[in-house]
Amino acid sequence: MSTPAAEGLRGRKKRQTRTALGHAAVRLVAEHGLDQVTVEDISAAAGVSTRTFFNYFACKEDAVLGPDPDAGPRMRAHVLAAPAELSAAAAVREALLAEVAAELADDRDLWLQRMRVVQQHPVLLAKVFSGGEVVERELVAGIAERVGLPADDTYPLLLGAAAGAAFRVAVARWAGTATPLHVLLAEAVDMLAHGLAEPHRD
């Protein structure tokens, strides 16, 4: 029978392999262009077989973008596990910050290079939006369950969409500043939670 330690080791190994493939895909496409890079090239650069590549990604575009299939369920679980005294917006804020801590903030160079690659290839931009919608649906479901409303009610839909917008704004600002991503993200979500009041002017 599997032990928790063994399961943890397997999980880390899988994450390392996924990360290696993502790094290789982004680097190769940045250097040579999307059309000039094959799945075989990415697999070789990551030191794995093509068969292993397809255990993680359906195509080279997915490897470049590095979508995490667990991101949506993880966000939903964070929202539902947040302390009961937190508002739904605060629970979403904590979920986003936890996701950033787990996935983005430790590899700024990779994410900035990935953003440049996406901007250069419109087909990738379309897949980014599609992947974001999948995560947002899970987030909306978590919000709806937390506040006791249907998932098609305006409140969870609007809060989920606003959270996605806050995330995109924070990442865009992060690309042009030395401010840590989690600081920018917290600021954006807090603005939304406070009704996006007009800023004071001197």
C-alpha positions, 0 to 999 in steps of 0.5 A: 500500500502507498505511504503518504511519503511515497505519494508526496515523492511521486507528486514532487517528481511529477511537478518537477517533470511538468516544470522541466517541460514547461521551461524547455518549451518556453525557452525553445519557442522564445529562441526559435518561434512556435512553428519551428519547435516540435514536441520531440524538441521539447521532450529532448530538452527536458530529458524525457521521452515523447511518451512522457510529454503526452502524460502531461500536455496534449500539445506543444502549446499547452507546454508553453503555457504550462496550465496546471489542471489542479489550479481550479480545484485548488482555488475552489478548495481554498475559498471553501476552507477560508475562515468563516469570519472572512467575507467571500471577497477576502476568501478569494483574496487569500485563495489568489495569494496562496496560488501565487505563492505556489505557482508564480512568484518564485520564477519571475524570469520564466513567467515574464518570458512566457508573457513575451512569447504569448504576446508574439503568438496570437494562438497562444493568447486564445488558449490563455483565455480558454484556460482562464475560463476553466479556472474561473468556473471552479472559483465561481463554484467555490464562491457560490457554495460559500455564500449559499447561492447558485453558481449562475447568480450574479454575485459569484459570477461577478466576483469570480470575473473581478478576481480574474481581472485583478489577477491579470492587472497585477501580473501586467504591472508585475512585468514592469516593476520590482514590486512583488506580485503578491503585493500587487495582487493584494492591492488589486483585490482589496480595491475591488473589495472596497467598491473600487472607490475613486482614488484621492487626489492631491 
